[in-house]
């Protein structure tokens, strides 16, 4: 099967993730959408590694996974702190800073 | 089957980065091992020592014979003139802004960070922690980790290293923004906003990286440049990848239309952290952007220059015009930082390669960043000193008549404002002159004219603050706090450097001219 289709799938996943961050109001769901975007990039890199015949893209995927895990640690700690303060993770409730 | 060769690593040349990283790790060890009352002092000594040692190592390596320039650590770090200069600037500004972290006299013996960031604001746990005088001395290792990421980011020679460095630089900053002692709700909200938007922008950077890899078959800037000259696929893939990478980078620089987080995060974060972000993050992001777009995508400059020119114009316009309407000092400085990002992008567009002995775009950008950096570090340090009963006074009306309460501090702030405005005889003027002439030589005369017009309007923003400080009736209840040397050193150095760079720009101009060529 041609790697092209995997790249199209990656682009679709990335778009879904972007839309998710834009329209979902729950910080946790927005964060999950960001993770979807990272994994879309992983899929694209693996597909391109297959197409170009190199290993760079596949190795890069592991780095991205580790970075994503670190991001989860930081992100969840921030979201939980906000939740304990406000009893809500809605990004609409976080509006003290708006003009 | 071939034997696996061990990767090489140039320990000596990369010692400045390793020193900062090692100090951050030792800092974590201090948190675990030392009793609470010793932690703060030892963390402060540790970061001062580490940054000092890193700077000495950097200068020694710079002064040694130049055969140590080249690609380091299996071609993932590029050690060239720009890397040396950016590292030096990052270490100096990192040290100055971290000194403000260590200020404890302004807040009755407590730092500007929450006693317990995990406690709910207003709860019994929070009161208990502040009464027990608990402190988050973890802020120092966090800032050092961030500084490590920045140093790798500006010198990275492939996109994967750049991505990892981008995250190492950003993740500690998300946490630091949420740790203010006062106005904690605002601070937590700033952290959430910064985190979500920052994660979104790094996802864009990553997808751009994947697409660029697809087009070129490599993450290495040099090979990307070669592959662009000899393409396999259609250009659409490359342009999409470039655009996504640019979105991720412009977000970190704080350029319009990716600037929404800047004012909110600058206001919500503890002021010392804002100072650190305002200069170090900007320096690192600009440095990495210039390297990626000059070294990697230099062959496609006709495609990206017009777009970056448009971004530069709207960034200057929004930054300057919105700054006119601000009534909050930190928000004003945030919009000022957005407009300065626009002025820097003007030089990025110039992309003049630089004839020998003549300053190229990167040299002018670096001079601008250094002049802007000294003024920014000092300005945010001064914001921590203007206080009332409830803490720092951020409303500009509260700054009225500061010239009568403390002529020295108001005088210094006036010098910094003049440098921001780019008035002659300050560092800001020489910086503006340098970036505008870089764009002029690059054939962007219309952009230079627009930038000159915007800097005239911007001057009004800063002069308004000066007039208010010296010619308005003093505001009630606002005092200039008694700060220790931790705040005064950055303030004094920032003011002196702003004036010095305006009066004697020669040495630094020579330095950035001699060492502004990127290695390919």
Boltz contact constraints between the chains, C-beta under 6 A:
constraints:
  - contact:
      token1: [A, 14]
      token2: [B, 207]
      max_distance: 6.0
  - contact:
      token1: [A, 21]
      token2: [B, 200]
      max_distance: 6.0
  - contact:
      token1: [A, 30]
      token2: [B, 196]
      max_distance: 6.0
  - contact:
      token1: [A, 34]
      token2: [B, 199]
      max_distance: 6.0
  - contact:
      token1: [A, 34]
      token2: [B, 200]
      max_distance: 6.0
  - contact:
      token1: [A, 34]
      token2: [B, 203]
      max_distance: 6.0
  - contact:
      token1: [A, 37]
      token2: [B, 203]
      max_distance: 6.0
  - contact:
      token1: [A, 38]
      token2: [B, 203]
      max_distance: 6.0
  - contact:
      token1: [A, 41]
      token2: [B, 206]
      max_distance: 6.0
  - contact:
      token1: [A, 41]
      token2: [B, 207]
      max_distance: 6.0
  - contact:
      token1: [A, 41]
      token2: [B, 210]
      max_distance: 6.0
  - contact:
      token1: [A, 44]
      token2: [B, 210]
      max_distance: 6.0
  - contact:
      token1: [A, 45]
      token2: [B, 210]
      max_distance: 6.0
  - contact:
      token1: [A, 48]
      token2: [B, 213]
      max_distance: 6.0
  - contact:
      token1: [A, 48]
      token2: [B, 214]
      max_distance: 6.0
  - contact:
      token1: [A, 52]
      token2: [B, 217]
      max_distance: 6.0
  - contact:
      token1: [A, 54]
      token2: [B, 217]
      max_distance: 6.0
  - contact:
      token1: [A, 56]
      token2: [B, 219]
      max_distance: 6.0
  - contact:
      token1: [A, 57]
      token2: [B, 213]
      max_distance: 6.0
  - contact:
      token1: [A, 60]
      token2: [B, 160]
      max_distance: 6.0
  - contact:
      token1: [A, 63]
      token2: [B, 160]
      max_distance: 6.0
  - contact:
      token1: [A, 63]
      token2: [B, 164]
      max_distance: 6.0
  - contact:
      token1: [A, 67]
      token2: [B, 167]
      max_distance: 6.0
  - contact:
      token1: [A, 74]
      token2: [B, 171]
      max_distance: 6.0
  - contact:
      token1: [A, 74]
      token2: [B, 174]
      max_distance: 6.0
  - contact:
      token1: [A, 75]
      token2: [B, 195]
      max_distance: 6.0
  - contact:
      token1: [A, 78]
      token2: [B, 178]
      max_distance: 6.0
  - contact:
      token1: [A, 78]
      token2: [B, 191]
      max_distance: 6.0
  - contact:
      token1: [A, 78]
      token2: [B, 192]
      max_distance: 6.0
  - contact:
      token1: [A, 78]
      token2: [B, 195]
      max_distance: 6.0
  - contact:
      token1: [A, 81]
      token2: [B, 188]
      max_distance: 6.0
  - contact:
      token1: [A, 82]
      token2: [B, 188]
      max_distance: 6.0
  - contact:
      token1: [A, 82]
      token2: [B, 192]
      max_distance: 6.0
  - contact:
      token1: [A, 84]
      token2: [B, 120]
      max_distance: 6.0
  - contact:
      token1: [A, 85]
      token2: [B, 120]
      max_distance: 6.0
  - contact:
      token1: [A, 85]
      token2: [B, 121]
      max_distance: 6.0
  - contact:
      token1: [A, 94]
      token2: [B, 189]
      max_distance: 6.0
  - contact:
      token1: [A, 94]
      token2: [B, 192]
      max_distance: 6.0
  - contact:
      token1: [A, 96]
      token2: [B, 186]
      max_distance: 6.0
  - contact:
      token1: [A, 96]
      token2: [B, 189]
      max_distance: 6.0
  - contact:
      token1: [A, 97]
      token2: [B, 189]
      max_distance: 6.0
  - contact:
      token1: [A, 97]
      token2: [B, 264]
      max_distance: 6.0
  - contact:
      token1: [A, 97]
      token2: [B, 268]
      max_distance: 6.0
